[in-house]
């Protein structure tokens, strides 16, 4: 099996109800507004998360991640060395929830410092999201969430705490709106992840697959944000 598996289909907005289309459109509006707010300050998402720091591969931005204890949510931005990227990007956000705090897992000292990974969001150098991807368990070392818990985690994911960087509020809004807008493709990516893992584990012990460092990115879904929003607007017009 060649990995990562790339899913290239654009969102099929025609499969959504009128209510779901309106929800996605509101998310798209919040997403664009957050990006425009940054642009009015001569900034964009990637610049805002790095702030005035030197950009160093592997380093977390911000240094100690962004976390909302009330919603058990967390994220950071970083980049891998160019030759280690299976697709073109500047870097990516990793989104997490703390599974024990949400009652998804029993407390386990092995995972006390590692939250559960939900999703990675690829970004280009212009601060525009370019895709989503999912990784093997060893990459982030936290507990592995099944599909139902990932769905619940995505619905739970929120960052509302005050941060020292004033631009983080807009990045928080950007990330929440993005996962709402692309909910259906993200869920399809999660289903593909589970199918890949099922295939890999059919001939191997599950724990050895989780720990296999030759298996890193499982599946990837590139997106075209402005084209997708234009198609969403058309679908909304046709549904009214």
N, C-alpha and C positions, 0 to 999 in steps of 0.2 A: 504494500500500500504506500503510495507516494503522499507525503505530508509536507506542508499543510494542504488540505483539501480546500479549494477556492470555490466559493459559491458566488455566482456572478449575476443572478437574476435581480432585477430592480424590484422595489416594493410594488405589489399589485394592490393598489388602493381600491380597485373595483370590488374586491372581496369584503371590504369593510362596510359596516352599516353607516347611516348618516350620522348617528351619534358618535361612532368611533372616528369618522372622518373629521368631525368638528373637534374632537379631543386632540387628534394629531395636528390639526391646523393651529389650534391654540398653542400646542407645544412648539410648532415651527415658528410661530410668531415670537414666543419667548426666546427661542434659540437665536433667531435673527436679531432681536432687540439686544440681547446680551452681547452679540458680536459687534453690533453697531455702536453700543455704548462704549465699548473698548476702542473702536475705530475713531470715535470722536475725541478720544484722549491720545490719538496717535499710537495706539497699541493694538494687540490682537492676543488671542488666547495663549499661544505658545510663549510670546514675549511676557505676558502677564504672569504666567506660572513660574517662569525663570526669574522674573523681576530683574534686579541689578546684579545678579550673581554670574560668575563665569559658568558656561555650560560645559559640564564634564560628563562623559559617558558613564552610565551606571548610577550616577549620583541621583538621589531622590530630590524632587522639587515639589513643594518646599522640603527643607531638610528633614523634618520630623513628620512628614505627611500631613494631610488635612483630615481631621476626624470630628465627627459629631457623636458624642457619647449617648445622647438621648435617642438617636436613631440607629446607633451601633453601625455607623457607616464610615468609610475611610477611602481615601484615594491618594495617589501621587503620580507624578509625571517623570519619565526618564527616557533614555535612549540607549540602544545597544551599539557596539561598533558596527560600521557599515556592512562589513562582510558577514556579519551574523544576523542580518535582517533578511527574512525570506521574501519580503516585498518592500517597495519603496515607501519610506516615511521619514519624517524628521525625528519623531519619537512617539511615545504613547502614554496614555493614562491607564493605570490599573485601578479598577474599582472593586471594593471589598465590602462585606458585612461581617460582623462578629457573630458567628453562628451560635455560640453558647449563650450570648446575651439575648438572642432572639428565640431561644428555646429550640433551635434546630439540631443541636448536638449537646450531649452531656459534657460537663467540664472534663477536660483531659489535659494534664500538664504538658504533654507533647506539643499541644497547639496553643498554649496560653499566650504566646507572643505573636502568633500568626493568624490573621483573620482569613476568612474564606473568600476565595477569588470568585468574582461574578463575571467580569468582562474586561477586555482591554480595548481601548479606543485609539486607533492610529490617527496621527495628525501630520499634516504637511507643514512646511516651513512658513507658510502664509497664515497658519493658525486655523485652517479649515479641516474638519474631520474627513478622513479619507477611507476609513473602514473599521471593522470590528474583528477581533480574533479571540480565540480561547486556547488555553495552554494546559499542558500536563500538570499533574499534581506537584511534582518536585520543584517546579519553577517558582511557586510562591509559598510552598511548604505548609499551607494551612489545610484544614479539613476539606474533603471533596464533597460538594453539595450535589445532590441528585437534581433532576430536572424540576420537580415541584418546589424544592427549596430555593433553587435559582430564581424561579418565577416570583416566589414570595420575596426573595432578597432584592430583586429589581424593583418591586413595588414598594419595598421598605426604604430603599436607598434615598437618603436625604442628607444634605449638609446645610445646616442653618446657623451654626455657631459663629460667633465673631472671630475674625482672624486679624493678625497684625497687618497683613497685606490687604489694602482696601479693594484691590482688583479681584480677590478671591470670591467675593460675593457674586460677581458676574460669571466667574468660571463655574461656581456651584450651580448657578441657574442654567448655564450652558449645558453642563453634563446631565442634569435632571431632565431638561427639555429634550436633549438628544436621545436618551434612552426611552422616553415616552413616544417621541416621533417614530422611532425605528423599532418599536416593541415587537411587531410581527417578524421582521427579519432576524432580530436578535433571538427570539424564541426558536425560529427555524435553525439558527446556527447552533443553539444549545442541543436541539434534537440531533443534529448532525454530529456534534461532539459525542453524544451518548452512543450513536451508532458506530462511530469510529472506535471508541473504547471497547464496545462489545465485540467488534471484529478482532481487535488486537488481543483481547483477553480470551478469545475462543481457543487459542493454542498455547497460552502462557498464563502463569500465575498473575493475578491482578496486581499484587504488590510489586512485582518485578516490572510491570508495565508502568506503574505510577512513578517508579524510581529510575526509569531508563532515560538517561540524559541525551540519548540520541533522538528521543521523541519529545519535542518541545512545543511548537505551535501545532495544534491539531487541525484547526479550520479557520478560514479567513473569509470575510465578506467585504469586498470593496464597495464604497458608496460614492454617489455623485450628488452632493447635497443640494445644489441649486436646481439641477434637473429633477430630482425627486420632489422638491417642494413645488416646482412648476406643475408636475404631474398630479400632485396632491390637490392643488388649486383647481385644476381642470376636473378632477374626479368629484370635488365638492360642488362645483358649478353644475355638473351633470346630475348630481343626486338631488338637487333642489328643485 
